Amino acid sequence: MTEGGAAPVANALRGVRVIDFTQALSGPYCTMMLADLGADVIKVERPDIGDDSRHWGPPFVGSDAAYFMSVNRSKRSVALDLKDPDDLAMVRELVATADVVVENWRPGTADRLGLGAGDLRTVNPRLVFCSISGFGQGQGTLSGYDQIVQGTSGAMSLTGPAGSPTKWGIPVADIAAGMFASTAIVAALHERHTTGMGRTIDVAMQDCLIAMLTHQATRYLATGALPPNDVNGHSTIVPYGLFATSDGFVNVCVGNDSQFRRLCTELGFDDLATAERYRTNPLRLRHREELLADLETRIGELTTERVIGSLQAAGVPVGPVRTMAQVFDDPIVKERDMTVTVTRPEYGDVQLPNGPWKFDGQSSRPRLPPPLLGEHTAQIRIELGLAPHPPSTAEGGLPHS
């Protein structure tokens, strides 16, 4: 027990069972969040092949790609052929014991398999059924891949230099869809306590990125003017962004006029601090290019240590731009348990990025390492009252999403 008698974070969704038909990233990220919070996630995979992301390497950890490892901890894997009547019957028995189903097949696939929300509620009326796709159920024919959705959502038009749309460095459309889906699932489970009924949830990656456009979208909707690319900066605050130093890079975020004056004073730019054309943020926006060019030249002559030390002491928001190696060597990252180690006899210890929550001061801990393909099939068959192994296994597998 933790401080105040609360249950540890790993038990927050204890007793919730999730049947996970997803693969690649958006769906597995969603179900991993639920698993990290204590849900029993049963991952249904194609025999012999499994989740496509098991093969997205190198690098590999044992027989599985590091990509797969990153989003599938604390889950159990069953290998079932959804074209085989016996395996399909087992799936329906599993669903009868479940609280949640998550799928990210192509829209319409679940219904064609007889595994849509309406079909499965005949065996479990309380089921929360969540579909994740690129553009929504019944919408369009574009493939729902992260790169494509970053383009269609407008996110790439705001990233990178003007005239050069740029993809984010992380698969933000996939991850955002997984995060929004997990939030909606938890909300539906909470509502079910009152209504006794489940919900059908439709999460589209494009919708998630549009929701994340926030002030940029509102600016366009209010004025009809296309927002400019931020280009490592901010469209309405100056100076706010990335600056090269003599030996690296820093991010400087000036939120008000007082901070601007302190920035200039601490770095020895007294002429900029007293210049009338830079006195207020609207004035600095009007003279944006001139001011940024001047700051870039002057900051470029100083070391990263000098800029960060001076501005931190003056209360001006500033921070370094780190490599991945520097991130995971950071004492704060270590103190906040942002890596977690999982162990298997097949490959030994592997470090993974941890979930971000702290419940009553405790970080989450994976209950299981990422599963081998079909590792828990016999175990789950026994839990359902079936023989550990079916008399025969048909050829085939899950449809591609």
N, C-alpha and C positions, 0 to 999 in steps of 0.2 A: 504493500500500500504506500501511497505517496502522501505528501503533506496534506493535512486536512482530511485524511481517510479516503481520498478519491482513488478510483481504480487507475492503474497505469495506462498510458495512452494506447498500448497494444490491445486493450480490451474495450475501447470505446464503441466499436461495432460488433462486439462479441455476440454470437448468436445469429448474426445476419449471414445468410448463404447467398453467394453470387455465382451464377452460371455464366461463364465468360466465353463467348464465341468469337472474340476479337483477335486480330493479329496486327502486326506492324507496330504502330506507335500510339495513335489517338486512343483506341480502345484499351490496349494494355496499360497505358499510363493511367487512365481512369480507374481500371480495376486494381492496379497496384496501389493507388491512393486508398481505395477501400480496404485492401488487404493490409496495408500499413496501419490502418485504424482498427484492425482486428477482425474484419470480415473473413469468412471462409470462402475463398475464391477458387472455384474449380474451372480450370482452363480446358476447354474442349478443343482438341487438335486433330489434324489429319494423320492417320497412321503413316508411318515411314517418313513423312515430310514435316509435319508439324507447322507451327507458325513460320511464315516466310522469313521473318527476321532472324530465326536461328541460323540462317545461311548467309546473312549480310555481313560478311567479313572478307579478309582479315581486318582486325585481329579476332582470334578465337580464344575462348577459355574452355579447355577440353574440346568437346565436339560442337559447342554452341558459340555463336558470335557474341562479342562483347555487347553489341547493340541489343540483342535479345536479353542478355543478363541485366541490362540497365533498367528494364521496365517490367520484370516478371518475378520479382522476389515475393516470398510469402504466399505463393499460389501452389495448388496441386494440379497436376496435368493428367488428363485421361485422353487416350487415343481412340477415337471413334469415327466410323465411316457413316456419314449421314445419308448415304445412299443404301445402306444395309438396314433392312427392317428391324433386325434384332437390336442393332446399335441405336437406331432411332427410337425404339421403344425404351431403351435404357435412358436416353436423353429425356424423354417425357417423364420417366420416373424421377430423374434428378430434378427436373423443373417442379415437380409436385412437392419436393422438399425445400424449395428455394424461396427466397424473398425477392431476388433481383435477377434479371437477365440483361446482359449487355451484348450487343452485336454491332459490327461495323462492316457487314457485307455490302455489296452494291444494293441500292434501294430496290426493294421487291424480292430479293433473294430469300429472305426469311419466310415470306408468305408462300413462295413457290415450294419451299422445303416443308411446309406445314409447321413452321416454327415461328410464325408471326405472333404478335401480341394477342390477337383474337383466338388463334389456335391454342396457345399455351394457357390462356385464361380458362379454357374448358377444364383443365386439370388443376389450375391454381388461380382462382379469382382474385386473390390478394396480390398477385405478382406485379412488381414494378418492372416495366419493360423499357429499356433505353436503346435507341438506335443512334449511332454516330455515322455521319456521312460528310461528303464534301460540301454539298449544296442543299441538303434537306431531302426528305422522303418525297419521291415523285417529281423532283426538280432537275431538269436539264440532263445533259449527257456527258458533260465534262468529267474527267476522272478527278477524284477527290484526293489528290496528292498535295503535300504541304507546299511545294514549290509553286504549283498551279494556283492554289488558293491564296498564297501570299500575293500573287499577281492580280487575281480577280477581285480581291477585297480592297484594293487600293493601298495596302500596306507598303508594297514595294515602291509605289510612286512617291512615298514620303521618306524613303530611305536612300542614302547615297547622294552623290552630286546631282544637280539639276540635269535632266536629260539622260540620266543613267540609272534607271530603276535597279535597286539592289536588294537581294534577299537578306533577311536577318541571318545571323550566324548560328542561330538555333532553330529547330523546326517549330516555330512558335504557333502555327495554325494547329498542328497536331496536339501540342501540349495544352494550348488553350482549350481545345475541344474536350480533352480528357479532364481538365480541371472543372470546366463548366458542367460537364456531364456528371462528375462525381458530386458536385454541389446539388444539382437537381435531384439526383438519386437520394441523397440524404434527406432533402426536403420532402420528397414523396414518401419516404419511409416514416418520417415524422407525421405527416398528414394522415397516413394510414392508421395510426393509433386512434384517430377520431372517426374516420370514415369507414374503416375496415376494408377499403378497396385500394387497389394499386393504380398507378398512372402509366400512360404511354408517353414517353419522353422522346422528342425529336431534336437532336443537337447537330447543327451543321457547322463545319469548320469555318466556312465563309461568314456565317452569322457571328461566330465568336470573335473573329478578327474585326468585323465591322463594329461590334460592341466595344472593342478595345480602342477604336479610333477616338473615342471620347471628345476632347476639346478640339481636335482637328476636324472631326466630322461636324461638330456643332458650329464651328467657325464657318465651314462651307455652307451648311444649311441656313445659317443666319444671314450670310452676305451674298452667297452665290459665287464667291471668289474661291478659286482653287488655292488651298494652303501651300505655301512654299515648302521645299525640302528643308528639313532641319539641318542636315549635313553636319552631324556631330555637334549640334547646337540646339537652340530653341527659337521658334518662330516669333515669339512675343516678348522674350526677355533677353537683354544684352548687358554685359557679356555672360554667356551661359553655354559652356561646351568644352570641347577638347582643345588643348594647346600643347604644342611640342616644346619641350625644354631642351637644354643642351645635351641631355643624356637620356631622354625618355619622353613620357607624355604625362599630363595631368588633366583632370576634369575640374573646372572652376565653375561654380554655380552662384552667381550674384543675384540674390532675391530681392534686394531693395537698394535705395540710393545710399544709405549709410554703409552698407557692405561694399558698394563700389568705391566710395571714398577711402575706406580702410584698405581695400585691395591696392589701390594706387599708392597710398601712403606707405604701406608696409613693404612694397616692392620698389619704392623709390621713384614712383611715377607721379611726382607732385604736380606736374603741369597738367596731367590728365585729370587729377582729382579736383582741380579748381577751374577747369575749362567749362564755360557756360554751355557749350553744345552737348556736354555729357552730364549735365546736372541732374536730369531725371531720366527714367527709363523711356518714356516716349521720345525724348530728345536723342537718347542713345540709339533707339531704333531707327530714327530718321538718319543718323550718321553711322549706322551699323558697320558698313564696309570699311570706312575710314578708321573707326575705333578698333575693329578686330584686326585690321592689318597692322596697326600700331602695337597692339598688345601682343600679337603673334611674334613680331620682331623682337620686342623687349623681353618677353618671357622666354623666348628662344635662346637668349644669352645667359639664362640662369639655370642652375641645376634643379632637378626634381626635388631634392632634399631641401634646397633653399626655398623654393616656392611653397612646398607643403608645410614646412616648419613655420614660415612667416605667416601664412594665411590661417593656419590652424590657431596660432597664438592670437591672431586678430579676430577670430570668430567668423572668418569668411569660409563658406563651404568649399572644400577642396579634397581631392583624393587621387591616388595613383591609378594608372592603367596597368593591370597585372597580366602576366601570363598564367596559364593553367597551373604550372608548377608553383608559382608564387601564391596563387589562391589557396592551394591545398597545404601550403607551408605556413599559412597565416595563423597566428595563435588564436584569433577569434574564431576562425573556421573550425579549428581543432576543439576549442573549448565548447563550441555549440554542436559538436558531434555531427558535422555535416558530411562525414564519411562513415560508412558502416562496413564491417567485414563479415562475409559469409564464407562458409567452409563446406567443401564436399570432398570425400575420398578420391573422387575422379580427377580433381584438379587442385585441391588444396585451398588456400585462402585467396579470396578475391575482394577487393575494396569496391564499393559502389557509393554513389552520392546518396545521402540519406534524405528522408522526408523532412520538411522544414518546420513541423510543428513542435512546440514545447508545451505539454500539458502538465500543469503543476510542477514545472521545472524539469520534466522528464522528456527526453527525446524518444522517438519511436525506435523499436528494434525489430528487425525481420524475424518472424517465427520460423521461416523456412528459407533455404537458398532457392534461387531460380530452379524450377524442376527440370529433370530430364524428360524427354518426350515420352508420354504415357507412363510415367513413373508411378502414378497413384491409381491406375486403372483397376488393378485387382483389389486394392484397399477400398475403393469407393464402391465397387461391385458388392463386396462383402457388406458394407454399410447399408446397401439397398436390399440386402437379403438375397443376392444373386450368387451363383457360383463364382469363384475367383476368376475363372477364365471361361469365355463362351466356347461352345463346341466347335465353332468355325468362325473365320473372319473373312469377309468378302473383300475383293479388291476395290480400291477407290479412295475417296477422302472428302474432306470439306471442300466446298466450292471456293474459288478465289473471290476475294472482295473486289 
